[in-house]
Amino acid sequence: MLEIRCLDLPGDLEGLKACVIELQDFEHQLDSRYPDGASIVDAYIPDVLKRSERYEGHILVADVGGEIAGYAMIWARVPPEDIEDGDFECGRLADLVVREKYRGRGIGSRLIAEAEAYARARGVRYLRLGVLDRNSSARALYKSLGYSNCLIEMEKDLGDDERAGRE
């Protein structure tokens, strides 16, 4: 049976770690510049807990029979990063992961729905998230739930550019 509930530390710590590792390893497969999960998990969790506190955040877990199947981290008050952004404050779906063996059961959609409810209850009007371009399944999920492109970042690898290093 699936239950979406608040993270309960320290009891959920190992399940949270497993989720973070799986998410980070997946992103590392998509782009090798991202570190693998095991190398960052012990520093990552305290860092996101601090940011979650700073941004009026909340961590939800998907509990399937006592096992953490996934989690979502929602931040309700994320201030603008740059002066040109004005005073625009938004919410942020900072992390979402469903462990591979639990995918295809609607768990991601349920986590997002609960994260959105948390944000709405705190007066959030605009909820943003980031997703790697190569993560087509996540992009499809977000689009199916009403998310649309807001800002697209592009990059170019200058290491292969024949002009690199030349003036």
C-alpha distance (Angstrom), angle and dihedral (degrees) to the residues before:
residue distance angle dihedral
M1 . . .
L2 3.80 . .
E3 3.78 120.7 .
I4 3.81 123.7 179.4
R5 3.80 107.1 -154.3
C6 3.79 144.1 149.3
L7 3.78 118.7 -75.2
D8 3.80 109.7 -95.7
L9 3.80 112.9 -155.6
P10 2.94 134.0 -129.8
G11 3.81 91.4 13.7
D12 3.82 95.0 57.3
L13 3.80 96.2 40.7
E14 3.81 97.4 103.1
G15 3.81 91.9 46.6
L16 3.81 90.7 48.4
K17 3.80 90.2 49.8
A18 3.81 91.0 51.1
C19 3.81 90.0 52.1
V20 3.81 93.8 47.9
I21 3.80 91.3 48.7
E22 3.80 92.3 49.3
L23 3.82 92.6 47.5
Q24 3.79 93.3 47.2
D25 3.81 93.2 45.3
F26 3.82 89.6 51.4
E27 3.80 91.3 50.6
H28 3.82 89.1 46.8
Q29 3.82 88.5 55.2
L30 3.80 89.7 52.3
D31 3.81 93.3 46.1
S32 3.79 120.2 10.9
R33 3.79 91.4 -153.7
Y34 3.81 88.5 76.7
P35 3.81 112.7 85.2
D36 3.78 120.9 -114.8
G37 3.78 117.5 -99.9
A38 3.79 100.2 -111.5
S39 3.80 91.5 55.8
I40 3.82 94.6 57.1
V41 3.81 108.6 24.3
D42 3.81 96.9 94.3
A43 3.82 92.0 52.4
Y44 3.81 96.0 34.6
I45 3.80 98.5 59.6
P46 3.84 97.3 54.4
D47 3.81 89.3 44.2
V48 3.81 95.0 53.3
L49 3.80 91.5 43.7
K50 3.83 88.5 56.7
R51 3.81 92.1 47.0
S52 3.77 90.2 46.3
E53 3.79 89.9 55.3
R54 3.82 91.8 46.3
Y55 3.82 93.8 49.8
E56 3.83 97.9 42.1
G57 3.77 89.2 -104.2
H58 3.73 137.0 173.4
I59 3.79 133.5 -162.2
L60 3.78 119.1 -145.7
V61 3.78 124.3 -167.5
A62 3.77 131.3 -158.9
D63 3.79 105.8 -134.9
V64 3.79 116.2 -163.7
G65 3.78 110.7 -175.8
G66 3.79 93.0 -31.7
E67 3.82 95.3 -45.5
I68 3.80 122.0 109.0
A69 3.80 104.5 -120.9
G70 3.79 96.0 176.9
Y71 3.77 145.9 -33.0
A72 3.78 143.3 -139.7
M73 3.77 126.6 -153.2
I74 3.78 116.9 -155.9
W75 3.80 125.9 -171.8
A76 3.80 115.2 -163.7
R77 3.81 101.1 -169.7
V78 3.80 115.0 41.2
P79 3.80 111.5 162.7
P80 3.80 121.6 -144.2
E81 3.80 114.9 -85.0
D82 3.78 99.4 -148.3
I83 3.79 133.9 43.2
E84 3.80 91.5 -123.5
D85 3.81 89.2 61.4
G86 3.81 89.8 70.9
D87 3.77 116.7 -153.7
F88 3.81 95.0 -38.3
E89 3.78 108.8 145.2
C90 3.78 121.6 -175.4
G91 3.75 142.5 170.8
R92 3.77 121.8 -106.3
L93 3.76 133.2 -150.6
A94 3.78 90.9 -145.9
D95 3.81 99.7 -179.0
L96 3.77 137.2 7.8
V97 3.76 125.6 174.4
V98 3.76 135.9 158.5
R99 3.77 113.8 -168.9
E100 3.80 112.9 -113.4
K101 3.80 97.1 -111.9
Y102 3.83 90.3 56.1
R103 3.80 99.1 46.4
G104 3.78 122.1 118.7
R105 3.82 94.4 39.0
G106 3.81 99.0 97.0
I107 3.80 93.5 -104.0
G108 3.80 93.8 129.6
S109 3.80 91.3 52.5
R110 3.79 91.2 49.0
L111 3.81 92.3 49.6
I112 3.80 90.5 49.7
A113 3.82 92.2 48.3
E114 3.81 90.8 52.9
A115 3.81 91.6 45.6
E116 3.81 90.0 50.9
A117 3.83 90.7 49.3
Y118 3.82 89.4 52.3
A119 3.81 90.3 50.4
R120 3.82 94.2 46.3
A121 3.81 90.9 50.6
R122 3.82 87.3 57.7
G123 3.79 94.5 50.2
V124 3.81 97.2 -102.6
R125 3.79 111.4 160.2
Y126 3.79 101.0 175.7
L127 3.79 121.4 42.5
R128 3.79 118.8 -170.0
L129 3.77 134.6 -172.3
G130 3.76 138.3 177.6
V131 3.78 125.9 -130.7
L132 3.78 132.5 177.0
D133 3.78 111.7 -109.6
R134 3.81 90.8 -128.6
N135 3.82 91.4 56.3
S136 3.80 94.7 89.8
S137 3.81 95.9 164.8
A138 3.83 92.4 55.5
R139 3.80 91.6 44.9
A140 3.82 89.8 51.5
L141 3.81 91.3 49.7
Y142 3.80 93.1 50.1
K143 3.80 92.3 46.7
S144 3.83 90.7 49.8
L145 3.82 88.4 54.4
G146 3.81 93.7 53.3
Y147 3.81 102.5 -92.9
S148 3.79 117.7 139.6
N149 3.77 136.4 -175.0
C150 3.77 114.0 -76.9
L151 3.80 103.9 162.4
I152 3.77 126.1 8.1
E153 3.78 118.3 -159.8
M154 3.76 117.3 -158.1
E155 3.78 131.0 -169.0
K156 3.75 140.2 -169.7
D157 3.79 125.9 -153.7
L158 3.78 103.5 -127.9
G159 3.79 92.2 -176.8
D160 3.80 90.3 82.2
D161 3.79 95.4 40.7
E162 3.81 111.1 112.0
R163 3.78 87.9 -143.2
A164 3.80 93.1 56.4
G165 3.76 110.6 124.0
R166 3.80 93.9 12.0
E167 3.76 124.6 111.0
